[in-house]
Amino acid sequence: MPIKTVDGYQIEFTAELLPGTDHWGAYVTIFAPSANPMHLDEVYPKQRVCADIVCASETDAQEQAEQAATTILEQLRAPQKMASD
């Protein structure tokens, strides 16, 4: 499971074989820092992203998940930016 850290957020992007098919689905989970340095808060529970896209390989699905994670993270951070304006 590839993990990427962006501005303190930990992003897990994974690929899973879709049941009963030869296709792969893209999944994302995002964690944010918490008050406890030994713990992360799950701010975006594991969900299938790009549900309208089926991927022929695990690599393709992981790439789709990584691209989707960037957009999801921007959306999660948007309310924080508005609150600080």
C-alpha positions as CSV (number, residue, x, y, z in Angstrom):
1,M,0.0,0.0,0.0
2,P,1.7,3.2,-1.1
3,I,1.7,6.0,1.4
4,K,2.4,9.7,0.6
5,T,2.7,12.5,3.1
6,V,1.6,16.0,2.1
7,D,1.7,18.9,4.6
8,G,1.4,16.5,7.5
9,Y,-1.5,14.5,6.0
10,Q,-0.8,10.9,5.4
11,I,-2.5,9.6,2.3
12,E,-2.9,5.8,1.6
13,F,-3.8,4.9,-1.9
14,T,-4.5,1.4,-2.8
15,A,-5.8,-0.9,-5.5
16,E,-8.1,-3.8,-4.9
17,L,-9.3,-6.5,-7.3
18,L,-13.1,-6.0,-7.7
19,P,-15.1,-9.0,-6.7
20,G,-16.1,-11.3,-9.6
21,T,-14.0,-9.4,-12.2
22,D,-10.6,-9.0,-13.6
23,H,-10.7,-5.3,-13.0
24,W,-9.1,-3.1,-10.2
25,G,-10.7,-0.4,-8.1
26,A,-8.9,2.6,-6.7
27,Y,-9.2,3.4,-2.9
28,V,-8.0,6.3,-0.8
29,T,-7.7,6.9,3.0
30,I,-6.5,10.2,4.4
31,F,-5.2,10.8,8.0
32,A,-4.4,14.2,9.6
33,P,-2.1,15.0,12.5
34,S,-3.7,14.9,15.9
35,A,-3.0,16.4,19.3
36,N,-1.3,13.1,20.2
37,P,1.9,12.8,18.3
38,M,1.6,9.0,18.4
39,H,-1.8,9.0,16.6
40,L,-3.3,10.2,13.4
41,D,-7.0,11.2,12.9
42,E,-8.8,9.5,10.0
43,V,-10.3,12.4,8.1
44,Y,-11.3,10.5,5.0
45,P,-12.1,6.8,5.7
46,K,-11.1,4.3,3.1
47,Q,-13.4,4.7,0.1
48,R,-13.4,3.7,-3.5
49,V,-12.7,6.7,-5.7
50,C,-13.2,7.0,-9.4
51,A,-16.0,4.5,-9.1
52,D,-16.9,5.1,-12.7
53,I,-13.5,4.0,-13.8
54,V,-12.4,0.3,-13.8
55,C,-8.7,-0.3,-14.2
56,A,-7.1,-3.2,-16.0
57,S,-4.1,-3.4,-13.7
58,E,-3.2,-2.7,-10.1
59,T,-0.7,-0.1,-11.1
60,D,-3.4,1.8,-13.1
61,A,-5.7,1.7,-10.1
62,Q,-3.0,3.0,-7.8
63,E,-2.3,5.9,-10.2
64,Q,-6.0,6.8,-10.3
65,A,-6.2,6.7,-6.5
66,E,-3.1,8.9,-6.2
67,Q,-4.6,11.5,-8.6
68,A,-8.0,11.4,-6.8
69,A,-6.3,11.8,-3.4
70,T,-4.8,15.1,-4.4
71,T,-8.2,16.5,-5.3
72,I,-9.8,15.0,-2.1
73,L,-7.1,16.6,0.1
74,E,-7.7,20.0,-1.6
75,Q,-11.4,19.7,-0.8
76,L,-10.7,18.7,2.8
77,R,-8.4,21.7,3.3
78,A,-10.8,24.2,1.6
79,P,-13.0,24.7,4.7
80,Q,-9.9,25.4,6.7
81,K,-8.7,28.1,4.3
82,M,-12.2,29.8,4.3
83,A,-12.2,29.8,8.1
84,S,-8.9,31.6,8.2
85,D,-9.9,34.2,5.6
